[in-house]
Structures are given as C-alpha cells and as structure tokens.
Amino acid sequence: MGPAAETDLAVRSMEAADLSAEELFRLLTGAVVPRPIAWTSTISDTGVNNLSPFSFFTVVSSSPPMLLLSMEYKEGGFLKDSAENIAKTGEFVVNLPSSGMAWAVEVSSRPFPAEIDEFAQAGVTPLPSHRVRPPRVKEALISMECVLHDIFQPGSDRLIVGKIVVFHVAQKVLMPDDKINIPALDPLGRVANQFAYTGPIFTTPE
Ligand SMILES: Cc1cc2nc3c(=O)[nH]c(=O)nc-3n(C[C@H](O)[C@H](O)[C@H](O)COP(=O)(O)O)c2cc1C
C-alpha cells in the first residue's frame, strides 16, 4: 500500500446525500468555525422588541454594505419570530456581542413567545436606532442598522440580505485610522454549539 492510500484510511469520507439533516448540521457547525454572531434586533408589527443570535452570518457586499443572515424554520415549518418581523417590517439591527455578553446571548436564543420582549429577558438595554424602528443593544460595542434587501431560499434555510444604513461604533473600539480595535471589541464567537473567545491575532512574516 502506497503512502497516499495509508493517509486515505485515516480519513472518513462521507457522501453528503447519505447523511441525515442532524448529521449535516453537526458537521457544518463544527467545520465552519469560528463564526461571528449577529445579535439581531427586530420589532413586531405590534411593537414588541425581539433579540436573537444568528451565527450563520456573513458580509455579502462591502459597497453598498450588505449582510446576510440564515434562519432555520421552527418545527412545523413556521418562521422564527425574527424572520417574521423582518418580513413584515423590512428592518433589523445587527449588534455584535463581546465575550462578556455570552449569557445574555444564550438567554435571547430561547424560544420565548412572540409577545415577550427579549431585551428585557436578556437583561440588555434598548437604545433607539436612527433610521429603523428596531432598537439597538446599548451594551454592544458595534451595531448596524439594516433595511431588508432580499429574502431567498436556495436550501432548507431562509436567507435574509440587508443593506446597512447606519453603523454605530463605540469610540473605545475605533482607532484613529477608523480601523476596529479587535482586542478591545473582544468579539464573541460560535464554534459548534458552544461559544469561543477571539484568540491572539498575528500577521504572517514578510
Ligand atoms: C450563538 C447562537 C447562534 C445561533 N445561530 C442561529 C442561526 O444562524 N440560524 C438559526 O436559525 N438559529 C440560530 N440560533 C438559534 C436562534 O437564536 C433561536 O432559534 C432564535 O432566538 C429564535 O428566536 P425568535 O423566534 O425570537 O427569532 C442560534 C443560537 C445561538 C445561541
């Protein structure tokens, strides 16, 4: 047996089509790491504030600035409250939690009924936004006010693309050249179904 074949034995290769939804979820959430967390505020059409974390989250365009959130459906195929609110109001705010906010993030992910204010449950302070109705999280060091651009669904989950209309950045994480001071931001990450700190940052040698 040649060296390549020996290496192959140490790897388990799996056809995606043979895996259950649960197995796929476990592989993806463990392999695509670390993920940032979009701590997302929305408001219902009756004015109830909602706050929920989404780690299937990324930038899709820098100019105009656009973000993408991916939301699963609830059991029975119902929309999550965040998805429902965004579809109805066309607005949301992505707040970025620091590591010390992990507990509040966890609490805000619980399936509270739609009429419960999740800012109050998580113990965080709603601060009025400038251009959208959902409030931002006062304790978050960065918040981005977004207007809905598009909703689409290439697979099992609902993808929400929003255009950022206002950035709020705490002075203490903004450096003189307008770069973000990452250690000061201390962003909370998601790895599998656990949380992670952002570790030491380095540059490769010249
Ligand atoms: C750190 C973290 C990340 C999460 N990421 C996602 C995600 O990317 N997509 C998703 O559908 N649910 C995700 N969840 C679960 C949702 O946060 C949870 O279902 C949500 O709070 C539902 O609330 P809502 O019905 O008020 O929108 C995550 C939970 C946690 C704790």
The ligand as an SDF file (V2000), in Angstrom:
LIG
                    3D

 31 33  0  0  0  0  0  0  0  0999 V2000
  -24.9520   31.6820   19.3810 C   0  0  0  0  0  0  0  0  0  0  0  0
  -26.1920   31.2050   18.6640 C   0  0  0  0  0  0  0  0  0  0  0  0
  -26.2300   31.2230   17.2820 C   0  0  0  0  0  0  0  0  0  0  0  0
  -27.3740   30.8300   16.5850 C   0  0  0  0  0  0  0  0  0  0  0  0
  -27.3780   30.8670   15.2270 N   0  0  0  0  0  0  0  0  0  0  0  0
  -28.5010   30.5600   14.5450 C   0  0  0  0  0  0  0  0  0  0  0  0
  -28.5280   30.6570   13.1170 C   0  0  0  0  0  0  0  0  0  0  0  0
  -27.5370   31.0130   12.4620 O   0  0  0  0  0  0  0  0  0  0  0  0
  -29.6970   30.3500   12.4880 N   0  0  0  0  0  0  0  0  0  0  0  0
  -30.8120   29.9770   13.1780 C   0  0  0  0  0  0  0  0  0  0  0  0
  -31.8590   29.7570   12.5630 O   0  0  0  0  0  0  0  0  0  0  0  0
  -30.8060   29.8800   14.5370 N   0  0  0  0  0  0  0  0  0  0  0  0
  -29.6820   30.1770   15.2260 C   0  0  0  0  0  0  0  0  0  0  0  0
  -29.6720   30.0970   16.5940 N   0  0  0  0  0  0  0  0  0  0  0  0
  -30.9430   29.8300   17.2960 C   0  0  0  0  0  0  0  0  0  0  0  0
  -31.7680   31.1240   17.3410 C   0  0  0  0  0  0  0  0  0  0  0  0
  -31.0560   32.1530   18.0220 O   0  0  0  0  0  0  0  0  0  0  0  0
  -33.1120   30.9490   18.0380 C   0  0  0  0  0  0  0  0  0  0  0  0
  -33.8410   29.9480   17.3810 O   0  0  0  0  0  0  0  0  0  0  0  0
  -33.8190   32.2830   17.9920 C   0  0  0  0  0  0  0  0  0  0  0  0
  -33.5300   33.0100   19.1440 O   0  0  0  0  0  0  0  0  0  0  0  0
  -35.2620   32.1410   17.7540 C   0  0  0  0  0  0  0  0  0  0  0  0
  -35.8990   33.2510   18.2980 O   0  0  0  0  0  0  0  0  0  0  0  0
  -37.0210   34.0550   17.5550 P   0  0  0  0  0  0  0  0  0  0  0  0
  -38.1520   33.0680   17.2440 O   0  0  0  0  0  0  0  0  0  0  0  0
  -37.3730   35.0570   18.5980 O   0  0  0  0  0  0  0  0  0  0  0  0
  -36.4610   34.6600   16.2990 O   0  0  0  0  0  0  0  0  0  0  0  0
  -28.5190   30.4210   17.3170 C   0  0  0  0  0  0  0  0  0  0  0  0
  -28.4730   30.3550   18.7180 C   0  0  0  0  0  0  0  0  0  0  0  0
  -27.3160   30.7380   19.3840 C   0  0  0  0  0  0  0  0  0  0  0  0
  -27.2660   30.6840   20.8940 C   0  0  0  0  0  0  0  0  0  0  0  0
  1  2  1  0
  2  3  1  0
  2 30  2  0
  3  4  2  0
  4  5  1  0
  4 28  1  0
  5  6  2  0
  6  7  1  0
  6 13  1  0
  7  8  2  0
  7  9  1  0
  9 10  1  0
 10 11  2  0
 10 12  1  0
 12 13  2  0
 13 14  1  0
 14 15  1  0
 14 28  1  0
 15 16  1  0
 16 17  1  0
 16 18  1  0
 18 19  1  0
 18 20  1  0
 20 21  1  0
 20 22  1  0
 22 23  1  0
 23 24  1  0
 24 25  2  0
 24 26  1  0
 24 27  1  0
 28 29  2  0
 29 30  1  0
 30 31  1  0
M  END
$$$$
